[in-house]
Amino acid sequence: MSFGAQDKVFLSALQPNTAVSTYAVPSEIQLEGKGGNLSDEMTRAKRVQQQVAMRLAEKTSTLSRQNGSATHYTSSEHGGSSTMKYQTFNPGFSSKSYVYTASRPVMVSGSPTCTQPPDLSCRINNRNNRMSMGSMSGMSSGSQGNLMMMQQHRQTTLPRTMSIKSMHSVGKGMDIYDGQMDMTGSMGNLSRINNMDMATAVRYLSETDAELQVLGAAFIQHECYNDTEAKKEVHRCNGIPELVRLFNSENQEVARYATGATRNLIYENMDNKVALIEGGGIPQLIEALKVNDDELRKNITGILWNLSSKDNLKEKLAKETLGELTERILIPLSGSGDYEVIQQSPSEVDIFYNTTGCLRNLSSVNEKTRRQMRETNGLVDALVGYIQASLQDGKVEEKGVENAVCVMRNLSYQLYSEIPPSAMLRLEGPTRGQDTSRSEAIGCFTPQSKKVKNKMNQDLVTFTEVARVPKGLEWLWHPQVVGLYNRVLQGCEFNFTTREAAAGALQNITAGDKRWAGVLSRVALEQERMLPVMLDKLRTNNDLELRSLTGFLRNLSRHAKDKNAMATKTVNNLVDKLPVDGQQKEPSSDVVVNICGALNNMVTCSAVAARDITFFDGLQKLVAIKNSNDSSPGKLKAAKAAATVLCNMFQYKKLHKDYKQMVCIIDFIKITV
């Protein structure tokens, strides 16, 4: 039977290039992860025991709290698992933390890490390469006598910056605090240090004495924590150029504090972000990145992540930072290049997280930047390698994996219109394309010829259009990446953002009417056998995840060869997700449109689909959605999509008797009119 008369109304409701591809743009939605592990409790218990020992040693004066000591340990908000709050698709990043003086905390910048504290002697011996960090449980006012050490700053240096709490920049660069306690305190007794004010601190930055430079930068870090006026004052005092000048100081302690102060300065302050860039801050940060110092790299990558949260800065950042970030951070820490396995220290975990967070933001800005990222040597390989290694090690829930998958999804957006013409020509090769066209179904019916079936199966095994071993941007459309995303979907139990990104990437690479989108759809259906996996994931109530899952299913239903078989397996699950009427807020209109699109793809070629929709009470739901009388754009789009499905169902006259038992036939007459 022919549905030519309905093509126009179908396309008017369900444009193939609208809801069939996804793009991870910034959002303000915050969602919590679930889970945890036993190692968190063990870590905390061990940390408490060590802190008690440190306190006893302190009282007997056997240990001095000077720079380079090992008196503080890491406090993690998430323990390396998914218990940390999952922010939105593209969080920028800026963190703040306490610096521990002799007994009173001072706020500076950093990022949270997760590890059990190493042996004390090892901690001291490796102080030059590792960061001394404070435990949340160890914070107290302490004895006032220890403040004398800070008052005598000429004889004693400040301890290094430490990391406790984190900040995330999300939704058009808006910064959101992801902490659990109020850390808005003031300097308190530390203000007695020479009665220092901001002007004095900025002046210290220009001194030749490294200890004064450290003191000035540390004061700025503390005062600019959650204090807008302090940030403005530094700007008025022209302190940012002075800090930039210290990024590459010969004294690494000075460089650490300068970058730490800058990290707090630019948080939620666009003027300071602009001043940093105009003052040549980005080239200086990239130059400082060459120094193999974990703490310094934490600060630098944190600054870059924070800057990348602003759309108007992303293109410039990408131009000036992509190469160095990929070569010096992404490739070494991802297990790519000369590294066969991922062996990240706790600090390197944070550095990698910051870096991939920055890349995640940059990949969302525009086509030019996406092209640049795809063509950056080693970038895609490193992301894929890291995801593969994390899957193998059972670490797919981690935030670094989330960022990596989100970058891959963003880089797959509008893939077939943005990849190099030479690559697209290979994927649409005329010879192979002509051979394929002769073996494809005529109309809606699958060829039954054994020869044709053998040819189709052979196509799924041998792909002459791509290399046997993918490399670089070819990973984005290579059949092997379908299996990678499938493993992520199946292996990721708690982190819905990672699952959503994997489903979104699959949706992107199967979107549209290009031949290769159909090939990858068949790989997913016939080679990876993903349909049961997708139907299982549909049980989620998370709307963002549902949007990508149903979008991918919509694409699969479009390219599936056997619509009858697919209808038998999927209609029940899809109809179950439809709202009872058009007034419900969940699922969203995008999800409803995707479901209607998938149903329509099957209905236009399969009477089985129309029959099953009726049997599983989908008819009443579609009529209710169509008659919702809601004038909002999303509801109108959903109503048109539902009407399109009903219109095509009406073409099966032999099913009219079944329709009449469910709803009034007048509804169908109105639809066709």
N, C-alpha and C positions, 0 to 999 in steps of 0.2 A: 504494500500500500504506500501511497505517497503522502508526504507531509510538506510538500513544497509550499502550500498556502500558509503554513504556520511558521516558516523560516523567519519571516520578518518580525513577527511578534516575539518569537523566541529570542532572537538576537537583540531586540530592543530591551528585553528584560535581563538578559544574561550575556553581556559583552565578554568575549573571551579574554580581553586584555585588562579587565578591571579587577574582578575578584579572584582571578586565578593565580596571581603571584603576590608574594608578600614581601614586605620591606621592614626591617627592624628600625623604625624611627623612634626617637626618644618619647617616653611616656612618663606620667607621674604616678603610675600605679605601683604600689609597694605590696609585696606579698611575702609571707614568711615561709621558710623552708621547714622541713620536719626532720626528725631523726636525731642522731647523736651516736656516740659510741663509748665503750667502756674505757678507752684510752684517755678520754677527757677527765674522768674521775681519778684515774691513776695519776695523770699528770698533775692535777690539782693537789692531790694528797702528797705527792713527792715534793711539789713546790712549797707547800706549807711546812713540811719537815725541814727542808733546806733553809727556809726563812727563819724558823726557830733557831736553827744552828747558827745562822748569820747574826741574829740578835744577841745570842749568848756570846758569840765571839766579839761582837761590838762592845758589849758591856765590859769585857775583860781587856779591851783595847788591843786585841790581837790582830784586828783588821782595820785598816784605814779606808775611808770612803773617798778615795781620790779617783780622778779620771783614769779609766782603764781597769777599775776594779770589777769584780764579778758578783756584785751584791744584788743584782736584780735579774729577774727572769721574765720570760715572755708570758703575757696574758692574752689569750685568744678569745675572740667572740664566737668563733665558729668551730674551732677544733679541727679544721681541715675537712669537715663534712658539710652537710647541707643545713646545719642548724642556724647558720647566720641568715639574717634577713635577706631575701632575694630582692634586689631592687628591680628596676625596669630594664627594658631591652638594652638601652645604651647608657649605663651610668658613667658619668665622668667620675673623677676621684680626687679627693683631697682629704688628708687625715691630720688629726691633731692628737697630741698625747702629752703625758706628763714627763718632764725631765726631773729626775730625783737629785736634789741637792743632798747635803748631809742628812737632813731628816725631813725636809718639806718639799713637796712636789712643785715643779715649775713646768708650765705647759709649753710644749714645742711640737714639731710635726713629725710624723712618721706613719707607719701603717702596721696593722696587726699581723702577727705571725702565729704559727701554731707548731709547737714542738715540745718535747719534754726537755727540761733543762739539762745541759751536758754536765759532765763531771766538773767540779769547781776548779781543780788545777788546770784542766784543759781549757776552761773558760778564761782563766787568767792568761795562760800562755798564748791563746789565739786572739787576744783582745784587739790586735791591729786589724784583723780581718772580720771580726764579728762585733755585733752591736750589743751593748749592755742595756738591758731593758727592765722596766719595772713591773712588778706584779700588782695587779689590782688589789689583791688581798694584803699587800704589804704597805699600802698607803696609810700614813698616820701623821699626826702633827709632830711627833717625836720630841726630842729634848731641845730646848732653846739654845743650849750651849753649843750644839753643832753648827748653829748659824754663824758662829765666829769664823768658820772656815770660809764662808762666802764673803764675809766682811773683809777678810784678808785675801781678796782675789788676786792681789799681786803675787802672793806666795803659792796659791793653789788654783788650779784651773777647774772649770766647770766639767761635770760629767757629760758624756756625749748625749746626743738626742736619743730618745727612746720612743717606742710605739705602743700605744694601748688601744685607743679608739679610732674609728674610721669615719670619714665623711664621704658621701656619694653625691655626685652632681648628676641630676637626671632632668628629664623633661625640659628641653630648650635651655639647658645649662643651669637650671635652678638647683641650688645646693641643698641637700637634705641631710640632716644629722642622723646618724645611725648609732647612737650611743645609748647607754643604759643609766647614766648618772650625770648629774649636773656638774660640769667642770668649768664654771664661769667665774671662779674665784679670782682674787687679785693677788698681787705679790705679797701682801701681808708683811711679815717681818723682814722679807728680803728687800723691801723698799728702803731699808736703812743702808743699803750698799751705796755709800757716798751720796745718798739722796738723789739717786739717778732719775732723770726724766728722759723723755723721748728725744729731745734735742741733743742731750748728752750721749745717748745711746747711738744716735746717727753719727755724731761727731767721732765717737770711738771707732766707727767703721773705717774712717779715713786715716786713723793712726797707723803707725808702722809696727807697733807692738801687737803681736798676734794674740796675747792674752786679753788685751783691751778689745780687740776686734771680736773675739769670742764672746766676751761679756756683753758688748753692745748688741750683737746678733741674738744672743740668748734672751736679753731683755725684750727685744722687739718680738721675738717668737711668743713669749709669754703674754705681753701686753696686747698683742693682736689676736689672741685667742678669743673669739666671740665678742670682740670689742670693735665695733665699726668706727668709732671715733679715733681709736688708736691707729687703725689702718689709714684713716684720712690724714692723721697727723704725720705719719711716716711719709705719706705722699707729699704733704706740704713741705716737709723738711728735706725733700729730694733724696730720701733714703734708698729708694729702689736702685738707682744707678750705682750707688756705693755697694749695695749687696751684690749686684751683677758683677762688679769688678772683683769681688772676692770669690766668685764661683770656682775660679781656677787658681786660687791661692796655693802657694807652695806648701803651706801648712794645711794638711787635710782636715784638721779639726776646725779651722776657720771656714773651709769650704763646706763642711757638713752643717755648721750652724747658719751660714749664709743662705744655703739652699733651704734649710729648715724654716728659717724666718720668712723666706719668700713664699714658701708653701702656705703658711698661715696668712700672709699678707694678701694673696690673690684670691683667697677663699671668699666667695660671695662679694667680690669687689671688682667690677668690670674696669674701673679706672686704673686700678693697680695691675690688672692683667694687661691692659693696653700699654701702660708705662713699662712693664717688663719687656714686652715685645719691641716697643719703640726704642728702648734702651739697649737693644742688641742682646736680650736675654736668651733667646732661643739658640743662636750660634754658640754662646758661652756654655749653655747647658749641654749641648751636644758635644762640645769639646771636653767638658768635665766628665762626660759619660765614658770617656776613654780610660779614666782612672779606675783600676780594678778595686773598688772599695764598695762593699755591699750597702753600707749605710748611706753613702753619698748617692749611689744609684737608686736607692729607695726614694730619696727625696726628689731626685731629678725626674724619675718616671712618674712619681706622684704629681709633680708640678705639671708635667706634660699631659697627664690624664685630666687634671683639673682644667687646663687651658682648652683641651679638646672638647669640653662640654659646650662651648660656644660655637654656634654654626659659622659666624663670620670669621672665626680664627682657624677653622679646620683645614681649609685649603692651603693656607700658608704653612700651617704645622706639617701637613702631609708633605709638602714640597721640601721642607728643610729637615725633617726628622726621619722619614720612612727608612731610608737606606741605613742610617746608623742604628736605629732601633732594631731593625731586622738583623743586621750583621752582628751587633755586639750583645744583644739581649735575646731576641726571639730564637735565633738559630742555636746558639750555645745551650740555652736553657730548655729547649724543646726536645732535645735528644736527636736533633738533625745534624747534618754536617759530619764532623769527625766523632760525634758522640753517638754511641749506639743505644744507650739507655738514658732515661731521665734520672739524674742524680742531683736534685735541688736541695740546697740547705734551706733552713727556715727563712732566712732573709731572701734567698733567691726565689722562693715561692711567692713572696710579696712583690718582688721586682717583676717577675713574670706576670703576675696578676695585674699590676699597674700598667705594664706595657700592653698587654692584650686588651685591657680596658680602654686605653688610648686608641688602639687600632679599631676597636669596636665602635668608638665614636666617629673616628675619621671615615670609616667605611659607610657611614650613613648620610654623608653630606650631599654628594652629587656624582654624576656620571664620570666627570673628569678625574675625581679622586679615586673612584672605584677602578677605573682603567689603570691608573698609576699604581694602585696597590696590587692589582692582578699581575702587573708586569714587573713588580719589584722582585729582584732575584732572590729566591729562597723563601719568600714570605708564605706562599700557599703551601709549599712543601713542609715548612716548619709547623704550620697549623695542623696539617693532616697527620704528620708524624707524631705530634704531641697527642692528638686525639687517639690515634691508634695505640700508642704506648700506654695512655691512661686507661683505655679499655682493657688492655692486656693485664695491667696492674690492679684493676678493680677500683680505679680512682675517678670514674666517670662523673661522680657527683660533685667534684671540686669546682670552685669558681673559675679557675683558669680554663677548664674544659668548657664551661659555659661561655666565657668570652670567645674562645677559639671557634666554637660552633656558630656563635652569633656572627662573627666576622665572615665565616664561610657562607652563611645564609645571606648576609648583606652583599657579598661579592657575587652571589648567584642571581641577584635581582636584575631583571631585564637582560639576562645573560646572552640570549641569542641575537639581540639587537646591538649589543655592546662589544662582543668579542671580535677579534680581528677578522676581516673579510676572508682572508685565506683559510682560517680555521673553519669559518662558517661554510665556505665552499666545499671543504672536505666532508663536513657533516651532511651536506645536501648534495653530495657528488652526483653528477648527472647519470653516469652509468649505473651505479648502484641504485640510485633513485628510480631509474626507469625499470630496473629489474624488480624492485620492490613494488612499484605501482601495479605491475602485472599480477602480483601475487596477493594484493590486498583485496579485502572484501568488496563485493559489488553491492552498492546500497548499504543495507544494514545487515547483510547476511555473510556469515563466515564461510570461506571456501572449504569444501569438504574433501578436496583432492588430497590424497596421501602425499603426492609430490609437493604440493604447495605447503602442507604442514611440515614436511621435512625441511623445506627451504627456510621456513620461518624459524624452526628450532635451530637450524644451523646459524642463522643470523645472530642468535643470542649467544652463541659460543665464540664466533669469529667476528671481530669488529675491525675491518680494514681501515676505517676512518680515524682510528685513534691508535696510539702506541700500546704495545702489550704492557709496558711498565709506564704508567703516567708520570709526568714531571711538570712542575710549574703550574701555570693556570689551566692546563689540560685536566688537572684533577677536578676542576669545577664541573665538568660535563662528562667525565669518564665513567663508564658503567660501574667501575669498582667503588665509586663514591656512593652509589646507591646502597651497596652493602655496608659501607661505613656508617651511614646515617641509620640504617636498619639496626645495626648493633648498638648505636647510641640510644635509640628509642627503646630497645628491649633491655638494655643494661642500666638505664637511668631510672631509678625508682622514685626518688624524692624531689629532685630538682626539675620542676615543671618547665622552667625557662629553657633549660638545655633541651628538653624534649620538644618544646614548642619551636625552638630554633632549628632542630633537625627536621621536623615535619615541614617547617617553612622553607627550608632549603630544598627538600624534595618537591614541594609545591612549585617552587621557582623553576627547577630544571625540567619539570614536566608540563610547564604552562605554555599555552599558545598552540598554533597550528603547524609549527615547524616539524619536519620529519623526525629530527633527533629527540624532540620532546616525546613523540610516540614511541621511539625505540627505548628510551629510558623508562617509560611507563610499562612497557612489556617486560623489561628487565625486573622491575619491581614486582610485577604480578606473577610472572612465570619462572623467573630464575631465583629471585630472592623470596618469592612467595610471601609477600608482605601484607596481603589482604587480611588474614586473621590477626596479625599484629595491630593493624590500623583499627580494626573493629573492636579489639580489646581496649585500645587506648581511648576509644570514644566514650568510655564510661566516666571519664573525667568530667568534673563540673566547672573546670576552669575555662572561662570563655576564650581567653587568648589562645590557649592550647587547642580548643575546639575549632577555632577559626582556621588554624593552619592544618589541622587534621582533616577537616571537612573540605578545605580547599584542595588538598592533595587527593582525596578521594574523588572529588569532582573531576580533576584532571585524569585520574585513572579510569573513571567511567567513560570519559570522552574517548580515550585511546584503546579501551578494552576491545578485543576482537569478538569475544562471545558475550554479548550483552545479556542474554538469557541466564547464563551461568552466574554472571556477576549480580544480576537482579536477585536471583534466588538466595545469594549469600549476604547481600547488603541491605536490601530494602527494609527489612524489619528493624535493623539497628538505626538506619537513617530516620525512618518515620518516628521511632521512639524518641529521638532528640528534638523533633519539631514541637513548638509550643502548642498547647491545647487551643489557644486562640491568639489573635493578633495583639492582645493587650499586655501580654507578659513581657517583662524586660529581659528575661533570660530564656533561651540563649539570645545573643545579640542579632541584629538584622543581618550582619555579615555572615554569621553562621547559618541563619535561615536561608539566605540567598545561595550559599554554597550547597546546602542540602537539596534545595529545590533544583539547583543546576545539575547535581549528580542524578537525582531522580529523573529529570527531564532528558538527560543524555541516554538513560536506559529506556525510558518510555517511548522515545521517538523511534526506537528500533526493536522494542520488545513488548509484546502483549503480556508476557509474564510479569514484567515490572508493573504495568498498570493494574493487573489482577492482584498482585501482592500488596500494592499500596492500598487498595480497597480492603483487602482481607485484614490488614494490620491497622485498620482505622485511620489510615492516612488521609482518606478523602475528606472526612469531617474537619480535620486539622487544616488542610489546604484551603477549604472553603472559608473557614474562620479567619485564616490569615489574609485571604484575598478580600474579605469583607470587613477588615478591621476598622476602616474609616479613620485611620490615623494619618494626618497630613505631614508628619515629619519625614524628611528625606529617606532615612533608613527604612521606616515602615512602608513607605510608598514603594521603595525598591523591592522589599520582601513581598508586598502584595502583588506586584507585577510578576515576580518570579513564580509565586504560587499559581497565579492565573495562567501562566504559560504552561505549567505542568498539567493543570486541569484541562486546558484547551487541547493539548496533545492526547490526553487520556480519552477525551471525548471522541477522538477519531476511531477508536475501537468500538464499533457499534455492537459487536457481539457481547460486550461487557455492560451495555446500558442497563440490562436487567439487574445486574449486580449493583450498579450505581444507584438505581432507584430505591433499592432496599436500604441504602446508607444515607443518601441525601435526596432532596428534591431535584428532579431532572431540570426544573426551571433554572436552577443555578448554572447548569451547563449551557442552557440556551442563552442566558444572559452573557456568559463568558464568550461564546462564539460570536455573538453580535458585537 
